[in-house]
């Protein structure tokens, strides 16, 4: 089986899956507090991965250090990011505003990589792509910015979510060695569970109502978003540079806008359409492989032969 087309499709499948997160929240959050919902999601995801691991006999990560890094990145990328986003939305921050704030991740990642010099230098073409992606993102979510919706509490939570997924992605790329995606994801989800369960117990009193929309949102979150989307994110981080991977996050708000138009009759204006185009072009510039010059054969030096005394004959 040819794996190349599957590998090339991975980023776009990931974007499609990840973009459904806001749709799932719209269905599920009216019936449960965010941290409690996430704690159940992580617990059920660990159970689902556990069944998969038992039947596939997947190898677990080796060494305490790898377990520690995976737990930390899981707490950041899964626990901290989702807890910040959904708690901010619960406190009144609009989905568009939240997407705009979290959508700054590619810029932060590029600035860090450029400053730290931890990866290849960011080419001018990629900086142009990041700028176009940010401009497109602003056009997509600008019409959703509500007057007076931003407050100190929900803004702090959205910024915390942005920090968590940015730092978590960089830490995973730097310290987590490649291992089986199923067991790695399970360890990461355990880290997210360790973070969210105490917070849910201490901070939330609202009960969960087993509404069909909640059950559907939970099933989609576990089976598609976590098992599918999180696994693809792990593989993408391991396979690609952090700047290229995080630039895909620019595509999530535009795709979310399209889903909102298709499922909830949200208005899709000309500005949103232009934003979609700019974002797609910008991400294309960032993730496109540079053209490599063909390698030239090294020039071989031909020395004169040696005479009987070991000296070169001219």
C-alpha positions in Angstrom: 0.0 0.0 0.0 1.4 3.4 -1.0 1.6 5.5 2.2 2.7 8.8 0.5 -0.9 10.0 -0.3 -2.0 9.1 3.2 0.8 11.1 4.7 0.1 14.1 2.5 -3.6 14.0 3.5 -2.9 13.9 7.2 -2.7 17.7 7.8 -6.0 18.4 5.9 -7.8 15.5 7.7 -6.5 16.9 11.0 -7.9 20.4 10.2 -11.3 19.0 9.3 -11.5 17.0 12.5 -10.1 19.8 14.8 -12.5 22.3 13.3 -15.5 20.4 14.7 -14.5 21.2 18.2 -16.5 24.4 18.4 -19.5 22.6 16.9 -19.3 19.9 19.5 -19.1 22.5 22.3 -22.2 24.3 20.9 -24.1 21.0 21.3 -22.7 19.8 24.6 -21.8 22.8 26.8 -25.4 23.9 27.5 -25.9 20.6 29.3 -22.6 20.4 31.3 -19.9 22.5 32.9 -16.8 22.6 30.7 -14.2 21.0 33.1 -16.5 18.2 34.1 -17.3 17.5 30.5 -13.6 17.4 29.7 -12.7 15.2 32.6 -15.3 12.6 31.4 -14.0 13.0 27.8 -10.4 12.3 28.9 -11.4 9.3 31.1 -13.5 7.7 28.3 -10.7 8.4 25.8 -8.2 6.6 28.0 -10.5 3.7 28.2 -11.0 3.6 24.4 -7.2 3.8 23.8 -6.7 1.1 26.4 -8.9 -1.3 24.6 -7.1 -0.5 21.3 -3.7 -1.0 23.0 -4.7 -4.4 24.5 -5.8 -5.8 21.1 -2.9 -4.3 19.1 -0.3 -5.0 21.8 1.2 -1.6 21.2 4.5 -0.8 22.9 4.5 1.7 25.8 7.0 4.6 26.0 10.3 3.7 27.6 11.8 5.5 30.6 10.4 7.7 33.3 11.6 10.8 31.4 9.4 10.1 28.4 6.4 9.4 30.6 7.0 12.7 32.4 7.3 14.7 29.2 4.2 13.0 27.7 2.2 13.7 30.9 3.3 17.4 30.8 2.5 17.9 27.1 -0.8 16.2 27.6 -1.7 18.4 30.5 -0.8 21.5 28.3 -2.0 20.5 24.8 -5.2 18.7 25.9 -6.0 19.7 29.4 -4.9 23.3 29.7 -5.8 24.3 26.1 -9.3 22.9 26.1 -10.0 23.9 29.7 -9.0 27.5 28.9 -11.0 27.7 25.6 -14.3 26.2 26.9 -14.1 28.0 30.2 -13.7 31.3 28.4 -16.6 30.6 26.2 -18.7 29.6 29.2 -17.9 32.9 30.8 -19.2 34.8 27.7 -16.3 35.1 25.4 -17.6 34.6 21.9 -16.4 31.6 19.8 -15.1 34.0 17.2 -13.1 36.0 19.7 -11.7 32.9 21.3 -10.7 31.5 17.9 -8.9 34.8 17.1 -6.9 34.7 20.3 -6.0 31.0 20.1 -5.3 31.5 16.4 -2.2 33.6 17.2 -0.4 30.3 18.0 1.5 30.1 14.7 2.8 33.6 15.1 4.0 32.9 18.7 5.6 29.6 17.6 7.4 31.2 14.6 8.7 34.1 16.8 10.0 31.6 19.4 11.6 29.3 16.8 13.2 32.4 15.1 14.5 33.8 18.4 15.7 30.5 19.9 17.2 29.1 16.7 15.9 25.6 17.6 14.9 24.7 14.1 15.7 25.8 10.6 15.5 29.5 10.0 12.0 30.8 9.0 12.2 31.9 5.3 10.8 35.2 4.1 8.2 33.2 2.2 7.0 31.6 5.4 6.8 35.0 7.2 4.6 36.2 4.4 2.5 33.1 4.7 2.1 33.7 8.5 1.1 37.3 7.8 -1.5 36.4 5.2 -2.9 33.7 7.5 -3.3 36.1 10.3 -5.0 38.6 8.0 -7.3 36.0 6.8 -8.1 34.9 10.3 -9.0 38.4 11.3 -11.4 38.7 8.3 -13.1 35.4 9.2 -13.7 36.1 12.9 -14.1 40.0 12.8 -17.8 39.9 12.2 -18.2 37.7 15.3 -16.5 40.2 17.7 -19.2 41.3 20.1 -19.2 44.6 21.9 -18.5 44.3 25.6 -18.0 40.5 25.5 -14.3 40.6 26.5 -13.7 40.8 30.2 -10.6 40.2 32.4 -11.6 36.7 33.4 -12.5 35.2 30.1 -9.7 37.0 28.3 -7.2 35.6 30.8 -8.5 32.0 30.2 -8.2 32.4 26.4 -4.7 33.7 26.7 -3.9 30.8 29.1 -5.2 28.3 26.5 -3.0 30.0 23.8 0.0 29.7 26.1 -0.7 26.0 26.9 -1.0 24.8 23.3 2.0 26.8 22.2 4.3 25.7 24.9 3.0 22.1 24.8 3.7 21.9 21.1 7.2 23.2 21.4 8.0 21.0 24.4 6.7 17.9 22.6 8.7 18.6 19.5 11.9 19.2 21.6 11.7 16.5 24.2 9.3 13.7 23.3 11.0 11.0 21.2 8.9 9.2 18.6 6.9 6.3 20.0 3.6 4.5 19.3 0.9 7.1 18.9 -1.7 5.0 20.8 0.3 4.6 24.0 1.7 8.1 23.7 -1.7 9.6 23.4 -2.9 7.5 26.4 -0.2 8.9 28.6 -0.9 12.4 27.4 -4.6 12.0 28.2 -3.7 10.8 31.7 -1.8 14.0 32.2 -4.9 16.0 31.0 -7.1 13.9 33.4 -4.8 14.6 36.3 -5.2 18.3 35.6 -8.9 18.6 34.9 -10.4 16.3 37.6 -9.2 18.3 40.6 -10.2 21.6 38.9 -13.7 20.2 38.1 -14.2 19.0 41.7 -13.0 22.3 43.2 -14.5 24.9 40.8 -17.7 23.5 39.4 -21.1 22.7 41.0 -23.3 22.6 37.9 -24.6 19.1 37.2 -24.4 17.2 33.9 -27.8 16.5 32.2 -27.8 13.4 30.0 -29.4 15.1 27.1 -29.1 13.5 23.6 -27.0 16.5 22.4 -24.6 16.0 25.3 -24.3 12.2 24.6 -23.7 12.9 20.9 -21.1 15.6 21.7 -19.3 13.2 24.1 -19.2 10.4 21.6 -17.8 12.6 18.9 -15.3 14.1 21.3 -13.9 10.8 22.4 -14.1 8.8 19.1 -13.3 11.5 16.6 -11.7 14.5 18.2 -9.5 12.6 20.7 -8.8 9.3 19.1 -8.6 10.8 15.6 -7.6 14.4 15.9 -5.2 14.1 18.8 -3.5 11.1 17.2 -3.0 13.1 14.0 -1.7 16.1 15.9 0.9 13.9 17.7 2.0 12.4 14.4 2.2 15.8 12.7 4.4 17.3 15.5 6.7 14.3 15.3 7.0 14.4 11.5 7.2 18.2 10.8 8.7 21.4 12.0 6.7 23.2 14.7 6.1 26.3 12.6 4.7 24.3 9.7 2.4 22.2 12.0 1.1 25.1 14.0 0.4 27.1 10.9 -2.4 24.6 10.2 -4.2 26.0 13.2 -4.9 29.1 11.0 -7.3 26.9 9.0 -9.4 25.9 12.0 -11.5 29.1 12.4 -12.3 29.4 8.7 -13.4 25.8 8.6 -15.4 26.4 11.8 -17.1 29.3 10.0 -18.0 27.0 7.1 -19.4 24.4 9.5 -21.4 27.1 11.2 -22.8 28.2 7.9 -23.7 24.7 6.9 -25.1 23.5 10.2 -26.5 26.6 12.0 -27.2 29.0 9.1 -24.6 31.4 10.3 -23.9 34.3 7.8 -21.0 33.7 5.4 -20.1 37.2 4.2 -17.8 38.3 1.4 -15.2 39.2 4.0 -15.3 35.7 5.4 -14.8 34.3 1.9 -11.8 36.5 1.3 -10.4 35.5 4.7 -10.8 31.8 3.8 -8.8 32.4 0.6 -6.0 34.4 2.3 -5.7 31.8 5.1 -5.4 28.9 2.6 -2.8 30.8 0.6 -0.9 31.7 3.7 -0.8 28.2 5.1 0.3 26.9 1.7 3.3 29.3 1.7 4.3 28.1 5.2 4.0 24.3 4.7 5.3 24.2 1.1 8.6 22.3 0.8 11.4 24.5 -0.6 12.8 23.6 -4.0 16.0 21.8 -3.5 18.9 22.0 -6.0 20.1 18.7 -7.3 23.2 17.5 -5.5 26.4 17.8 -7.6 29.1 15.2 -7.7 32.2 16.4 -5.7 35.2 17.2 -7.8 37.8 14.5 -7.4 41.4 15.4 -7.1 43.7 13.3 -9.2 47.3 13.3 -7.9 50.3 12.4 -10.0 51.6 8.9 -9.4 54.5 8.2 -7.0 57.9 7.3 -8.3 60.1 4.7 -6.6 61.4 7.2 -4.0 57.8 8.1 -2.9 57.9 11.5 -4.6 55.3 12.9 -7.0 56.2 12.7 -10.7 55.3 15.9 -12.6 
